[in-house]
Amino acid sequence: RGSKDKIFVVKINPYMPDKLITVGIKHMKFWRRAGGGLIGRKGCIGALGRTDTMMCAVYGWTEEMAFSGTSTGDVCIWRDVFLIKTVKAHDGPVFSMHALEKGFVTGGKDGVVALWDDTFERCLKTYAIKRAALAPGSKGLLLEDNPSIRAISLGHGHILVGTKNGEILEVDKSGPITLLVQGHMEGEVWGLATHPHLPICATVSDDKTLRIWDLSPSHCMLAVRKLKKGGRCCCFSPDGKALAVGLNDGSFLIVNADTLEDLVSFQHRKDVISEIRFSPGAGKYLAVASCDNFVDIYNVMSSKRVGICKGASSYITHMDWDIRGKLLQVNTGAKEQLFFEAPRGKKQTIPSLEVEKIGWASWTSVLGSCCEGIWPIIGEVTDVTASCLTSDSKVLATGDDFGFVKLFRYPAKGKFGKFKRYVAHSTHVTNVRWTYDDSLLVTVGGADTSLMLWTYEMEGHRDSRQCDSEESDLDSEEDGGYDSDVTRENEINYTIKALSTNIRPMFGIKPHLQQKEPTLDER
């Protein structure tokens, strides 16, 4: 066992792979391999002070030298297991450290990257991560100046820096700082909305930020705003001028889509707002669904609640308006497909055949006879997390708990419909949305906090260029473009089996199967 408290870093000695160091809460230990195990020795502080919490560590220019960054901003220099010196490096914890050929680079909570000589005698140069220091080619905006630096690496003569705010920057040693990519931070991303007329989208996350993204080739963040609470849903108004955002404390707000400044806010619920939708046309009404099983309908112009939809036995998962703005379709966590008259919220009973005849302004439902084929053979009620239908009502995109993005022909009637499957997210896909012209599909992942863009190409017009995704089948001529992965998916065991393959190749006959020579007694 390494320690009773958390261990933050394990570093193997590059000169002697049999040795390693571990650092953590009030912990600095030097290990060497002995037989099939490890023997550890605590770092000897001596008269230089008490054991501090170590946040990072790196080996130096010889096998004996090691360096660690502390929670108080110091760098500790070790020879073998003995502390020989401490150097003040940052204001606040030193979160990251990287060894260069001739020196070191460190990053701290103070948002400063520091270059050092090979003995930490001299700080050669510092780079403050600030908005004003960003080079013109940067893709996006910094959430704040001096973000906490959590990771540092070196590549092609540049310093790569990862921040607490989900930004990756490239620092040129001569000075310019370029923002390469950014995303949401801690928590999960569920809220996604595409603009009704422009190639932009909005996302909202548990990290308490609302962000606007450019979906044109620049693929950068256009605007960001901090919120009082995390959010799980958002929606543009039909004219694209307003953006409604549902928050995790039961409140919601409507902001100006250009400036992200508040227009109005309400709170009638205490549980998470799970879905929010403007009515089509003039956007006169706003439907707000919450995890306490209710849908509230508000008149946007008068800023008053005019109806409550009651009768759901579980939390609301999806919601759609009909094209007249007078009927709401609601899905719940109990696999209920419910209908409510707007704006009063009176519950309606509509046969499944009639549902198909209704013109819907959008379709994000995962229930009903039109969507029966999207459900996998083996699955729970909540396995398919999101869906979205193209404006021509021909292709239904879905996202699921297994990280798959799938395309189905619509309507997907009958069980286990044919589909195309694509893989990019590392965890469950929480939301999918087509852009206004159906040229792109936008998807967000929950725990991977990523926003993915997919180009939609009509059958017969697909380019031969290489794809980033794993396509389930390319023999589109045989079956009209939608292969049946049903059989294959039926055979997949989604339960992760640790070490299901051998760690090393095995040869010979297993001991219990070997032919044994009879002993003298047996003879």
URJO-V778986 format. One record per backbone hydrogen bond with DSSP energy under -0.5 kcal/mol. NH is the residue of the N-H (numbers start at 1). CO is the residue of the C=O. Records with the same first field share a line. If there is no record, write none. Layout:
NH->CO, CO
This chain:
8->23
9->23
11->21
13->19
19->16
20->31
21->11
22->29
23->9
24->27
25->6
26->24
27->24
29->22
30->41
31->20
32->39
33->18
34->37
37->34
39->32
41->30
43->28
44->81
45->43
48->45
49->46
54->24
55->69
56->69
58->67
60->65
65->62
66->78
67->58
68->76
69->56
70->74
71->53
73->70
75->87
76->68, 74
77->85
78->66, 76
79->82
80->64
82->79
83->44
84->77, 82
85->77
87->75
89->73, 87
90->73
92->90
94->70
95->93, 107
96->107
98->105
100->103
103->100
104->116
105->98
106->114
107->96
108->112
109->93
111->108
113->127
114->106, 112
115->125
116->104
117->122
120->117
124->115, 122
125->115
127->113
129->111, 127
130->128
133->130
134->131
135->177
138->135
139->179
140->138
146->129
149->108
150->148, 162
151->162
153->160
155->158
158->155
159->171
160->153, 158
161->169
162->151
163->167
164->148
166->163
168->181
169->161
170->178
171->159, 169
172->170, 176
173->157
175->172
177->133
178->170
180->168, 178
181->168
183->166
184->449
189->445, 446
190->188, 204
191->204
193->202
195->200
200->198
201->213
202->193
203->211
204->191
205->209
206->188
208->205
210->225
211->203
212->223
213->201
214->220
215->199, 213
219->216
222->212
223->212
225->210
227->208
231->205
232->246
233->246
235->244
237->242
240->237
243->255
244->235
245->253
246->233
247->251
248->230
250->247
252->266
253->245
254->264
255->243
256->261
257->241
260->256
263->254
264->254
266->252
268->250
269->250
273->247
274->272, 289
275->289
277->287
279->285
282->280
283->280
286->298
287->277
288->296
289->275, 287
290->294
291->272
293->290
295->309
296->288
297->307
298->286
299->304
300->284, 298
301->284
303->299
304->299
306->297, 304
307->297
308->344
309->295
310->308, 345
312->293
316->290
317->331
318->331
320->329
322->327
323->359
325->322
328->340
329->320
330->338
331->318
332->336
333->315
335->332
338->330, 336
339->348
340->328
341->346
342->326
345->341
346->341
348->339
350->348
354->351
355->351
356->352
357->353, 354
358->354, 355
360->358
361->321
362->321
371->368
372->369
373->412
374->371
375->372
379->377
383->380
385->383, 399
386->399
388->397
389->363
390->395
393->390
396->408
397->388, 395
398->406
399->386
400->404
401->383
403->400
405->422
406->398
407->420
408->396
409->418
410->394
412->370
413->411
416->372, 375
417->373
419->483
420->407
422->405
424->403
425->403
429->400
430->428, 444
431->444
433->442
435->440
436->195
438->435
441->454
442->433
443->452
444->431
445->450
446->428
449->446
452->443, 450
454->441
456->439
457->455
461->458
470->423
471->469
472->421
476->474
478->475
479->475
480->476
481->476
482->479
483->481
485->483
489->485
490->486
491->487, 488
492->488, 489
494->492
496->494
498->496
500->497
513->510
514->510, 511
516->514
523->519
